[in-house]
Amino acid sequence: MLLDRLFRPRPATAAGRALYARAVEQSRSPALYSDLGAPDTVEGRFEIYSLHVVLLLDRLRGQGEAAADVSQALFDTYVKALDNALREMGVGDLSVGRKMRKLGEAFYGRGKSYEAAFAALPDEEPLRALIARTVHAEADAASAPRMVSYILTQRAALAGQPAERLLAGEVDWAPA
């Protein structure tokens, strides 16, 4: 009983891990690749995976200290999963740090770019341009408007969910 309490994750950590799992689940939706034109490549999956984490972080921003703790746990889980994925792909221990730094910089840059694009709404052009140069960088950018519509739908769905649900690690994504 005592050991159970010692090794049980903090509620924020458990919520961050649960949100991460739901982001991964949503990012694996086949419709994102078949209908919305995201490339089914390592880079394309990184972009879609990161997008869903960014959407959750965006929704939790400004929701108080508990939300900041959950956001940090979500980000930490995301980074740990990237590290694990690199190792599973056969990246050597000596290279993981360098590759993680690059991925971290990419994620941070994407986060700032999404933040700026969201701030420009209702003008969708900055978001459309961002999607064209990131998600659709190696695919047909003609699908960017459909992806933008998907992102805005997800953002609205997240905004409509009580923060308490998110802080408990529960999220409902709109269908892809």
N, C-alpha and C positions, 0 to 999 in steps of 0.2 A: 504494500500500500504506500509506504513512504517512498520507495524507489519509483513507483509509478508516478507520484507527484513530482519527483525530482527530474525525471526524464520526459515528462509531458511538455510539449512545446507551449510557449506562451500563447494566449488567444490570438494576438496579432500575427504571430508566426504561423499558426495553423490557418488563419484566414488568408494570409498572403499565399501560402502554399495551395490552398483550395482555389483561390482566384487564378493562380498561375495554371493549375490543372485545367480549369475551364477555358482559359485563354488558348492553351495548347489544343484542347479538344475542338474549339471553334476554328482555330487556324488550320485544322486538318479537314475541314469541310470540303468535299470534292467540288462543290459549286464555285468556290473561290477560284479554283483553277480552270474548271471546264466552262463555267458561265461568265466569270468576271475577268478572265484572261491573265490571272497571276501565273507566272511561269512555275512549272513544277520542277524546280531545280533547287540546289542547296541555297543559292542566293535568294531565289523567289520565296522559298519557305522562310528564310530568315526575315525577309521583309514583312511577310504576312504575320508571322509569329510576333515580331516586334510591334507591328501595328496594333495588335490586340492588347498587348501589355501597355502600350502608350494610351490606348483608349481607356483602360482601367485606371491608369495613373492620372489621366486627365480628369476623370470623373471624381476621383478621391481628393484631388487638389482643393485646398481651402475648406476641407470638411472637419478640421480640428485635429487635435493631437492623436486621437485614436486612429484616424484615417491616415495620418502621417506615418504611424507605426506599421499599419497594414501595408501602405505603399512601399515602405522600406523593406518589409518582409517579402512582398511580391517581387521587387527589384532584386533582392538578394537571391531568391529562388531562381529567378530568370538567369542571373549571372552564373550560378552554380550549375544550372542545366546546360548552359552554353559550354562551360568548362568540361562537363561530362561528355557532351556531344563531340567536342573536339578530340577528346581522348579516345572515344569509341571509334572515331573516324581514322584513328591511327596517328594523330599528331603527337610527336614526341614530347616528353616532359620539358625539354629545354626550349621548345618552340611555343608551348601553350601560353606562357606569359605574354609573349610578344603578340600572338594572335588574339588573346583575350583583350589586350590593350587596344588593338585595332577594332575589334568588335564593340568594345565599350565606347570608343570614340564614335563609331558609326551609330550606335544606339543613342548616345547623347545628342549627336547632331540631328538624328531623325526626330528625337523628342522635341528639340528646340524648333525644328522646322514645322512639325505638326502643331506645336503651340502657336507659332506665328500664323500658320494657315487657319487654325481655328479662330484666332483673334480677328482675322480678316473677314470672317463670315458675316453677312450672307454672301459676300463675293466668294464664289467657289473657285475662281481661277487660280489663286495660290495653291489650293489643295490639289486641284487638277494637275498643275505643273509639278508639284511634289510627287504625286503618284506616278506621273509619266517618267520622271527621272529616277525613281527608286523602285517601286513595285514593278513597273513595266519597263525598266531599263533594258532588259534583254528580251522583251516581247513587244507585241503590237500595242502601241500607246493609244490606239483607237478605243481600247477597252477602258481607258482611264475614267471617262464619265460614269460608267456603270460602277466602277470601284468607288468613286467618290460618293455616288448615291448610297452604296452599301455602308460606307464609313459614316455618312450623315445619319443613316437609319440606325446604325449601332449606337452612335453617340446619343441620339434622341431616346433610344430604348434604355440606355444606361442612365440618362438624366431622369427618366421616369421611375427608376427604381429607388426605393428608400435607401439612404446611406447605411442604415442599420443592417440591411440585408448584405450589402457589400462588406461591411465590417465583420460580418459573420462568415464571410467567404462564399456567399451565395450570389450568383449572377445569372440572369437569363438573357441570352443573346437573341436578337431577332433572327429569323431564318435567313440563311445566305441566299 
